[in-house]
Each structure stands twice: as C-alpha cells, then as structure tokens.
Amino acid sequence: MRPDSPETETLDRVLTRGGGLDTLLRDLTDRAVQEVPGAAACSITVRRSDRLLTLAGSAGLPSGLDQRQYENGSGPCVDAAETGSEQYAPDLARERRWPAYTAFAVSSGVCCVLAVPLVVEGEAGAALNLYGTVPGALGEGREEARDLALRATVVINTALHIERERSSAADVRLALLSRSVIDQAVGIVMGRERLDAETAMARLRRVSQDRNVKLRDLCADLVARVGGRRASGDRQ
C-alpha cells in the first residue's frame, strides 16, 4: 500500500481521532458499499474465541443477517471465513447450499451475496461480506470486491498491530505504577514494624492471600490510608 493511498489516510485519520479498530472497520464497510458495484450493504465477519462475530456493518445492513448464519453454522459468510474460499450466490431464491439461511435472507430483501475471505493476523478466519438487493447485482463487482478485501486486510492488520503496541505500552505503564505503589507499601511496613524489605514484602503477600485481594490493590489502599492521615496531620 502506498503511504499516500486513501486507505492509509483513512487509517491515520481514524487512529488519530481515537476511533480505534471499531471505527476503522465501520469506515471500511461503508467504503465497500461505495466502491463495489451492486453492493447495498457490507459486513465483516471474524472468528474469535471459537465463535464467529460480526465486527462491523455498513448502514443498510438488515438486522440479524449474519447472526442467522452463525446460529445455523452455515452460509456464505461462514463458509468464506472457515474455508478461506470465496463464496458467491448470485440469486438466493435459487440457491440450494444454505436453505435455512437463504429463506431468511430473501425475506429481508437480500437477493445475492458475495463473501470474500480475509487473512487477519491472530484470528482463525474472517470474511468481507457484500449484499445486493437485485439478483446478479454483485457479478460485475467481484474483482473490485477482491481488490478491496486485499487492501482491507492490510489496513486491518496494521490497525491490529498498532492497538497491540498501545496495549503493550499500557501494560508496561501499569506494571511500573504497581511497582511504585508496592515499593511504597513495603517502606511503610518496614518503618512501622522495623522489618527488612524481604520480610515486609512477605508480610504483605501473606495478607494479600489471606484477604483474597490483589497485592497491588492492597498496597495502594495502604499507601492511600497512610497518605490521608499524613495530609490530615499537616492541616492540624
């Protein structure tokens, strides 16, 4: 992907304004409806924790359209995500592969479906799903859909990488904060009970286990209580 491509600009804009991956995926589904001829709606299916989920859907996506597939364990989106093979149903009224799903889809006004697999890092399966309201509406847009799926894969994986880095940085900050609080609590116990650092830490760990409270939370409470009493004494 070129640094100045529209997809990169969308990614940068979304992440800069703090929208995160959810907003990015919604932008991608709306973009798909605009770019793929015959597409009236779009959604993104991803398998997480051994179950399929719709992570985003464009405006105009009929309610329950993807969920019905997940419940039945069959449908174009399910097959595309699980097999990694593109699924195209030009006329659902004549489709015989997913009888339980097609009847519901047709009753919702959907006449054709195109599901293109996505290769998403760290996930077992994913698909870009496009819906048309006229039989054969998506036939001429299959190449555009494949191209969009490739570009979407790059953008999604980039966004996931950025979110994982941010999450890792947050974990480091939390760990440093926890270490600071624990060190302060150890110092308080050492001063109160005239213990060395190792014995004071063992005392705090034992209390944490006895009370079934995280060591970090126990230490934070101790530091807060001691700090509150000191502040009260300063005002007197």
Buried (B, 14 or more C-beta within 10 A) or exposed (E): EEEEEEBBEBBEEBBEEEBBBEBBBBBBBBBBBEBBBBBBBBBBBBBBEEEBBBBBBBEBBBEBBBEBBBEBEBBBBBBBBBEEEBBBBBBBEEBEEBEEBBBBBBEBEBBBBBBBBBBBEEBEBBBBBBBBBEBEBBBEBBEBBBEBBBBBBBBBBBBBEBBEEEEEEEEEEEEEEBEEBBBBBBBBBBEEEEBEEEBBBEBBEEBBEEEEEEBBEBBBEBBEEBEEEEEEEEEE
